Amino acid sequence: MNNKLDKFGKLIVEKLRDKQIDWFRGLIQGKWRSQESKELHAKLSKLTQDQKQVVADVLEKVLENSMHDFLFAIQESNDLDSGLKVFMDGENVAELSDGLHGEIFTEDGWVQRFSRHKSVFENEK
């Protein structure tokens, strides 16, 4: 594994996945004080645990798809030598991987290695 690529992967997982899962968990628990958050919390409070699990599963899939598509866009832009280039400590991350969008998957992928949350509701069950 490349340390610079792993550093980038950790950043992606922490900022694009874990931060949003933390927000969602806070929303379910009623921690956020904005009017919009209070309204969403009130709506979520009416759901059964099974329905909340479906929402959590959808959120998890949306986050995974968003990360995949963002990483694919970086890889594609690099491969086509146009537009976006992302560097970590001076190295082009797309050139450190044979496919950035695949780095998040598998049992030794970025999510498994760097996420604080293995699932959205891991401690809620």
C-alpha positions as CSV (number, residue, x, y, z in Angstrom):
1,M,0.0,0.0,0.0
2,N,1.1,3.5,-0.8
3,N,1.2,5.9,2.2
4,K,0.2,8.9,0.2
5,L,-2.7,7.0,-1.4
6,D,-3.8,5.7,2.0
7,K,-3.6,9.3,3.4
8,F,-5.9,10.4,0.6
9,G,-8.2,7.5,1.2
10,K,-8.4,8.2,4.9
11,L,-9.3,11.8,4.1
12,I,-12.1,10.7,1.7
13,V,-13.6,8.3,4.1
14,E,-13.5,10.6,7.1
15,K,-14.8,13.7,5.3
16,L,-17.2,12.2,2.7
17,R,-18.6,9.2,4.7
18,D,-18.0,9.3,8.4
19,K,-18.9,13.0,8.8
20,Q,-22.2,12.4,7.1
21,I,-22.9,9.3,9.2
22,D,-22.2,11.4,12.3
23,W,-24.6,14.0,11.1
24,F,-27.3,11.5,10.4
25,R,-26.9,9.8,13.8
26,G,-27.1,13.3,15.4
27,L,-30.3,14.0,13.4
28,I,-31.9,10.7,14.6
29,Q,-31.0,11.6,18.2
30,G,-32.3,15.2,17.9
31,K,-28.9,16.8,18.5
32,W,-29.0,19.4,15.9
33,R,-30.7,22.8,16.6
34,S,-31.4,24.3,13.2
35,Q,-35.1,24.5,12.2
36,E,-34.6,22.2,9.2
37,S,-32.9,19.6,11.4
38,K,-35.6,19.8,14.0
39,E,-38.3,19.2,11.3
40,L,-36.4,16.3,9.9
41,H,-35.9,14.8,13.4
42,A,-39.6,15.1,14.0
43,K,-40.4,13.2,10.8
44,L,-37.8,10.5,11.5
45,S,-39.1,10.1,15.0
46,K,-42.4,8.8,13.6
47,L,-40.7,6.0,11.8
48,T,-40.4,2.5,13.2
49,Q,-36.9,1.1,13.8
50,D,-37.3,-1.0,10.6
51,Q,-38.2,2.1,8.6
52,K,-35.2,4.0,10.1
53,Q,-33.0,1.1,9.1
54,V,-34.2,1.4,5.5
55,V,-33.4,5.1,5.5
56,A,-29.9,4.4,7.0
57,D,-29.3,1.7,4.4
58,V,-30.2,4.1,1.6
59,L,-28.0,6.8,3.1
60,E,-25.1,4.3,3.3
61,K,-25.6,3.3,-0.4
62,V,-25.8,7.0,-1.5
63,L,-22.6,7.8,0.3
64,E,-20.9,4.8,-1.2
65,N,-22.1,5.7,-4.7
66,S,-21.1,9.3,-4.3
67,M,-17.6,8.4,-3.2
68,H,-17.3,5.9,-6.1
69,D,-18.5,8.4,-8.6
70,F,-16.2,11.2,-7.3
71,L,-13.2,8.9,-7.3
72,F,-14.1,7.7,-10.8
73,A,-14.3,11.3,-12.0
74,I,-10.8,11.9,-10.6
75,Q,-9.5,8.8,-12.2
76,E,-11.2,9.4,-15.6
77,S,-10.0,13.0,-15.7
78,N,-6.4,11.9,-15.0
79,D,-6.6,9.1,-17.6
80,L,-7.9,11.5,-20.2
81,D,-5.4,14.1,-19.2
82,S,-8.0,16.8,-18.9
83,G,-9.3,18.9,-16.1
84,L,-9.1,17.7,-12.5
85,K,-5.9,16.5,-10.9
86,V,-5.7,15.6,-7.2
87,F,-2.3,15.6,-5.4
88,M,-1.5,14.3,-2.0
89,D,1.9,15.5,-0.7
90,G,3.0,16.3,-4.2
91,E,1.9,13.0,-5.9
92,N,-1.0,12.6,-8.3
93,V,-3.3,10.1,-6.4
94,A,-4.8,8.7,-9.6
95,E,-1.4,7.6,-10.7
96,L,-0.8,5.8,-7.4
97,S,-3.8,3.5,-8.0
98,D,-5.0,1.3,-10.8
99,G,-8.5,2.6,-10.2
100,L,-9.3,5.0,-7.4
101,H,-13.0,4.2,-7.5
102,G,-12.2,0.6,-6.5
103,E,-10.1,1.6,-3.5
104,I,-13.2,2.0,-1.2
105,F,-14.4,-1.6,-1.6
106,T,-13.4,-5.0,-0.3
107,E,-12.4,-6.1,3.1
108,D,-9.1,-4.3,2.9
109,G,-10.5,-1.2,1.1
110,W,-10.5,2.3,2.5
111,V,-13.9,2.1,4.2
112,Q,-13.0,-1.1,6.0
113,R,-9.6,0.2,7.1
114,F,-10.4,3.9,7.8
115,S,-14.0,4.3,8.7
116,R,-15.1,4.8,12.3
117,H,-18.5,3.3,11.3
118,K,-18.9,-0.1,9.7
119,S,-22.5,0.7,9.1
120,V,-24.8,3.7,9.8
121,F,-26.7,1.9,12.6
122,E,-24.0,-0.4,13.9
123,N,-24.6,0.5,17.6
124,E,-28.3,1.2,17.3
125,K,-29.4,-2.4,16.8
